[in-house]
Amino acid sequence: MITGKQRSYLKKLGQELDPIVYIGKSDLTENVIREMDNLLESRELIKVKLQEGSTLDPKDCANQAAELLHAEFVQAIGKKFVLYRQSHDKENRKIVLPK
């Protein structure tokens, strides 16, 4: 569980990111979850965009994905949302959260 201060820090970092996962009309598939899992492990913070064909609500989709990936929901703005998960590999950790 992240604190409000940590969430604010992650929001700031997330604003600079471009979406790297796109969810279309097939919605949240196993392949999309697998790709998000790999990206979270390597990057720790990812931005996801729901495309026009998707019928999902961004916040619901973000919460569902966060639960499946054991990640933290950071924020949702429009059709985009940001997720964070600390890398399991200590050498691969890039983000140092404030206390």
N, CA, C and O of each residue as an XYZ file, in Angstrom:
396
protein
N       0.838     -1.182      0.000
C       0.000      0.000      0.000
C       0.884      1.246      0.000
O       1.803      1.358      0.811
N       0.609      2.168     -0.897
C       1.412      3.379     -0.965
C       0.688      4.521     -0.244
O      -0.539      4.529     -0.141
N       1.464      5.473      0.245
C       0.911      6.615      0.963
C       0.480      7.695     -0.022
O       0.763      7.604     -1.216
N      -0.202      8.711      0.480
C      -0.622      9.827     -0.359
C       0.558     10.571     -0.956
O       0.520     10.998     -2.110
N       1.603     10.719     -0.159
C       2.809     11.406     -0.640
C       3.466     10.609     -1.771
O       3.915     11.178     -2.766
N       3.513      9.302     -1.603
C       4.086      8.444     -2.638
C       3.229      8.466     -3.900
O       3.756      8.483     -5.012
N       1.899      8.464     -3.726
C       0.989      8.514     -4.874
C       1.185      9.829     -5.642
O       1.203      9.833     -6.873
N       1.329     10.927     -4.922
C       1.575     12.223     -5.575
C       2.871     12.201     -6.370
O       2.930     12.722     -7.484
N       3.898     11.605     -5.805
C       5.189     11.480     -6.489
C       5.041     10.654     -7.767
O       5.575     11.020     -8.814
N       4.313      9.540     -7.676
C       4.100      8.677     -8.842
C       3.241      9.359     -9.900
O       3.460      9.160    -11.095
N       2.262     10.165     -9.473
C       1.447     10.921    -10.430
C       2.322     11.869    -11.238
O       2.167     12.000    -12.452
N       3.242     12.526    -10.539
C       4.161     13.451    -11.209
C       4.995     12.707    -12.250
O       5.152     13.181    -13.374
N       5.529     11.540    -11.877
C       6.310     10.740    -12.820
C       5.441     10.246    -13.977
O       5.892     10.192    -15.121
N       4.207      9.891    -13.675
C       3.292      9.355    -14.681
C       2.887     10.371    -15.729
O       2.575     10.000    -16.860
N       2.887     11.664    -15.368
C       2.519     12.699    -16.334
C       3.497     12.751    -17.500
O       3.122     13.116    -18.614
N       4.728     12.394    -17.250
C       5.763     12.459    -18.277
C       5.788     11.232    -19.183
O       6.478     11.225    -20.202
N       5.045     10.203    -18.817
C       5.051      8.956    -19.581
C       4.085      9.006    -20.756
O       3.036      9.647    -20.697
N       4.464      8.315    -21.819
C       3.543      8.058    -22.923
C       2.923      6.688    -22.684
O       3.566      5.816    -22.101
N       1.679      6.482    -23.126
C       1.080      5.155    -22.970
C       1.895      4.092    -23.706
O       2.302      4.296    -24.849
N       2.130      2.962    -23.047
C       2.874      1.882    -23.699
C       2.037      0.617    -23.845
O       2.456     -0.340    -24.496
N       0.852      0.614    -23.237
C      -0.088     -0.495    -23.396
C      -1.397      0.110    -23.878
O      -1.878      1.103    -23.332
N      -1.964     -0.504    -24.908
C      -3.235     -0.040    -25.454
C      -4.249     -1.167    -25.342
O      -3.974     -2.302    -25.733
N      -5.421     -0.852    -24.806
C      -6.488     -1.838    -24.666
C      -7.592     -1.471    -25.638
O      -8.136     -0.368    -25.591
N      -7.917     -2.405    -26.518
C      -8.911     -2.153    -27.563
C     -10.224     -2.855    -27.297
O     -10.624     -3.045    -26.148
N     -10.892     -3.240    -28.375
C     -12.231     -3.826    -28.261
C     -12.231     -5.199    -27.607
O     -13.279     -5.653    -27.149
N     -11.085     -5.873    -27.549
C     -11.011     -7.176    -26.878
C     -10.946     -7.033    -25.370
O     -11.004     -8.022    -24.639
N     -10.826     -5.798    -24.909
C     -10.770     -5.454    -23.490
C      -9.553     -6.060    -22.798
O      -8.504     -6.204    -23.424
N      -9.668     -6.411    -21.543
C      -8.532     -6.833    -20.721
C      -8.309     -8.341    -20.884
O      -8.860     -9.142    -20.129
N      -7.502     -8.713    -21.868
C      -7.256    -10.123    -22.173
C      -6.048    -10.637    -21.392
O      -5.316     -9.866    -20.771
N      -5.860    -11.932    -21.437
C      -4.717    -12.565    -20.776
C      -3.398    -12.050    -21.356
O      -2.436    -11.839    -20.619
N      -3.355    -11.849    -22.671
C      -2.130    -11.334    -23.306
C      -1.812     -9.911    -22.852
O      -0.646     -9.574    -22.643
N      -2.832     -9.083    -22.700
C      -2.627     -7.710    -22.236
C      -2.098     -7.734    -20.801
O      -1.178     -6.988    -20.466
N      -2.673     -8.582    -19.960
C      -2.225     -8.698    -18.563
C      -0.774     -9.177    -18.522
O       0.024     -8.663    -17.738
N      -0.432    -10.147    -19.349
C       0.942    -10.666    -19.387
C       1.920     -9.570    -19.815
O       2.998     -9.437    -19.237
N       1.546     -8.794    -20.820
C       2.396     -7.700    -21.289
C       2.564     -6.637    -20.201
O       3.666     -6.137    -19.978
N       1.472     -6.300    -19.532
C       1.545     -5.325    -18.446
C       2.435     -5.836    -17.311
O       3.184     -5.064    -16.713
N       2.353     -7.122    -17.019
C       3.184     -7.723    -15.973
C       4.668     -7.590    -16.329
O       5.478     -7.203    -15.487
N       5.015     -7.909    -17.568
C       6.410     -7.783    -18.019
C       6.895     -6.339    -17.954
O       8.016     -6.073    -17.521
N       6.054     -5.415    -18.383
C       6.437     -4.003    -18.381
C       6.571     -3.457    -16.961
O       7.473     -2.666    -16.684
N       5.684     -3.872    -16.067
C       5.798     -3.438    -14.667
C       7.088     -3.957    -14.045
O       7.727     -3.258    -13.259
N       7.465     -5.164    -14.389
C       8.700     -5.734    -13.836
C       9.923     -4.964    -14.320
O      10.875     -4.765    -13.565
N       9.897     -4.535    -15.573
C      11.067     -3.842    -16.116
C      11.041     -2.334    -15.880
O      12.098     -1.724    -15.717
N       9.853     -1.718    -15.857
C       9.759     -0.259    -15.751
C       9.205      0.233    -14.423
O       9.499      1.357    -14.016
N       8.425     -0.567    -13.751
C       7.769     -0.277    -12.470
C       6.572      0.666    -12.584
O       5.627      0.532    -11.806
N       6.576      1.601    -13.511
C       5.473      2.550    -13.674
C       5.069      2.552    -15.143
O       5.893      2.801    -16.023
N       3.789      2.273    -15.400
C       3.327      2.227    -16.789
C       2.047      3.041    -16.947
O       1.259      3.190    -16.013
N       1.867      3.559    -18.151
C       0.640      4.258    -18.498
C      -0.077      3.428    -19.554
O       0.524      2.960    -20.521
N      -1.375      3.260    -19.345
C      -2.208      2.431    -20.223
C      -3.307      3.313    -20.816
O      -3.861      4.173    -20.132
N      -3.612      3.092    -22.084
C      -4.677      3.860    -22.726
C      -5.752      2.920    -23.257
O      -5.460      1.914    -23.902
N      -6.999      3.272    -22.970
C      -8.134      2.549    -23.532
C      -8.472      3.189    -24.868
O      -8.712      4.394    -24.944
N      -8.491      2.388    -25.911
C      -8.792      2.911    -27.240
C     -10.297      3.042    -27.440
O     -11.091      2.575    -26.623
N     -10.670      3.678    -28.528
C     -12.080      3.976    -28.811
C     -12.973      2.731    -28.790
O     -14.126      2.813    -28.364
N     -12.466      1.593    -29.238
C     -13.284      0.385    -29.315
C     -13.550     -0.279    -27.978
O     -14.411     -1.155    -27.894
N     -12.844      0.108    -26.939
C     -12.999     -0.513    -25.634
C     -14.264     -0.010    -24.942
O     -14.579      1.179    -24.978
N     -14.980     -0.940    -24.312
C     -16.204     -0.584    -23.595
C     -15.957     -0.446    -22.098
O     -16.893     -0.201    -21.337
N     -14.712     -0.601    -21.668
C     -14.388     -0.569    -20.240
C     -14.343      0.850    -19.687
O     -14.023      1.802    -20.398
N     -14.668      0.968    -18.408
C     -14.482      2.217    -17.679
C     -13.024      2.266    -17.216
O     -12.539      1.287    -16.649
N     -12.314      3.369    -17.438
C     -10.888      3.420    -17.089
C     -10.576      3.083    -15.626
O      -9.624      2.349    -15.359
N     -11.350      3.599    -14.686
C     -11.069      3.322    -13.272
C     -11.337      1.863    -12.929
O     -10.566      1.242    -12.198
N     -12.427      1.315    -13.455
C     -12.738     -0.096    -13.202
C     -11.669     -0.998    -13.803
O     -11.224     -1.957    -13.172
N     -11.263     -0.683    -15.020
C     -10.229     -1.456    -15.704
C      -8.907     -1.372    -14.937
O      -8.221     -2.378    -14.757
N      -8.558     -0.169    -14.489
C      -7.310      0.035    -13.745
C      -7.327     -0.746    -12.437
O      -6.331     -1.375    -12.078
N      -8.432     -0.713    -11.735
C      -8.526     -1.450    -10.467
C      -8.476     -2.960    -10.686
O      -7.852     -3.685     -9.911
N      -9.133     -3.427    -11.738
C      -9.105     -4.856    -12.054
C      -7.687     -5.288    -12.427
O      -7.208     -6.319    -11.954
N      -7.020     -4.510    -13.266
C      -5.650     -4.827    -13.675
C      -4.706     -4.784    -12.472
O      -3.850     -5.656    -12.322
N      -4.859     -3.774    -11.622
C      -4.005     -3.654    -10.435
C      -4.167     -4.869     -9.525
O      -3.189     -5.371     -8.972
N      -5.394     -5.335     -9.374
C      -5.636     -6.510     -8.531
C      -5.004     -7.760     -9.134
O      -4.379     -8.544     -8.420
N      -5.159     -7.951    -10.436
C      -4.596     -9.128    -11.098
C      -3.061     -9.116    -11.087
O      -2.425    -10.168    -11.025
N      -2.481     -7.924    -11.147
C      -1.027     -7.784    -11.252
C      -0.348     -7.512     -9.908
O       0.875     -7.386     -9.845
N      -1.131     -7.423     -8.844
C      -0.606     -7.067     -7.520
C       0.152     -5.749     -7.607
O       1.257     -5.609     -7.081
N      -0.469     -4.789     -8.284
C       0.124     -3.473     -8.501
C      -0.717     -2.427     -7.775
O      -1.770     -2.734     -7.214
N      -0.238     -1.201     -7.796
C      -0.951     -0.081     -7.184
C      -1.552      0.791     -8.275
O      -0.874      1.157     -9.235
N      -2.821      1.119     -8.123
C      -3.475      2.073     -9.010
C      -3.007      3.460     -8.591
O      -3.143      3.833     -7.426
N      -2.459      4.226     -9.528
C      -1.947      5.561     -9.217
C      -2.990      6.624     -9.560
O      -3.379      7.418     -8.704
N      -3.440      6.635    -10.818
C      -4.448      7.615    -11.215
C      -5.072      7.225    -12.544
O      -4.515      6.434    -13.306
N      -6.240      7.797    -12.805
C      -6.908      7.647    -14.102
C      -7.355      9.031    -14.551
O      -8.001      9.763    -13.801
N      -7.008      9.374    -15.771
C      -7.432     10.649    -16.360
C      -7.950     10.350    -17.758
O      -7.215      9.842    -18.605
N      -9.196     10.663    -17.990
C      -9.801     10.386    -19.291
C      -9.780      8.892    -19.568
O     -10.288      8.104    -18.770
N      -9.200      8.501    -20.682
C      -9.122      7.083    -21.054
C      -7.752      6.484    -20.753
O      -7.402      5.426    -21.276
N      -6.980      7.163    -19.909
C      -5.644      6.674    -19.550
C      -5.577      6.424    -18.052
O      -6.256      7.079    -17.261
N      -4.736      5.456    -17.681
C      -4.478      5.241    -16.263
C      -3.039      4.798    -16.056
O      -2.381      4.315    -16.977
N      -2.565      4.972    -14.825
C      -1.179      4.683    -14.467
C      -1.164      3.645    -13.355
O      -1.918      3.744    -12.386
N      -0.292      2.644    -13.506
C      -0.098      1.603    -12.497
C       1.360      1.566    -12.063
O       2.265      1.871    -12.840
N       1.572      1.185    -10.797
C       2.929      1.073    -10.251
C       3.070     -0.265     -9.527
O       2.161     -0.710     -8.827
N       4.216     -0.888     -9.710
C       4.582     -2.069     -8.922
C       6.098     -2.115     -8.831
O       6.798     -2.043     -9.841
N       6.586     -2.235     -7.621
C       8.029     -2.316     -7.421
C       8.546     -3.616     -8.033
O       7.930     -4.672     -7.890
N       9.672     -3.524     -8.709
C      10.276     -4.690     -9.345
C      10.694     -5.712     -8.289
O      11.172     -5.343     -7.216
N      10.514     -6.982     -8.596
C      10.942     -8.048     -7.678
C      12.456     -8.183     -7.652
O      13.028     -8.621     -6.654
N      13.106     -7.806     -8.752
C      14.556     -7.874     -8.875
C      15.159     -6.578     -8.329
O      14.977     -5.511     -8.916
N      15.869     -6.669     -7.219
C      16.410     -5.474     -6.563
C      17.340     -4.687     -7.473
O      17.404     -3.462     -7.365
N      18.055     -5.346     -8.358
C      18.966     -4.671     -9.276
C      18.215     -3.905    -10.360
O      18.770     -2.989    -10.968
N      16.973     -4.267    -10.605
C      16.177     -3.668    -11.674
C      15.325     -2.493    -11.175
O      14.637     -1.864    -11.978
N      15.351     -2.186     -9.894
C      14.519     -1.123     -9.342
C      14.996      0.237     -9.794
O      16.177      0.565     -9.678
N      14.068      1.028    -10.311
C      14.400      2.339    -10.863
C      13.797      3.481    -10.042
O      14.361      4.574     -9.995
N      12.676      3.240     -9.407
C      11.942      4.292     -8.711
C      12.153      4.152     -7.194
O      11.926      3.091     -6.613
N      12.585      5.238     -6.585
C      12.735      5.277     -5.129
C      11.622      6.166     -4.600
O      11.604      7.373     -4.840
N      10.690      5.548     -3.871
C       9.558      6.300     -3.351
C       9.953      7.110     -2.117
O      10.768      6.654     -1.314
N       9.379      8.317     -1.957
C       9.641      9.075     -0.739
C       8.984      8.380      0.458
O       8.008      7.647      0.301
N       9.521      8.615      1.632
C       8.981      7.994      2.858
C       7.718      8.665      3.306
O       7.134      8.271      4.315
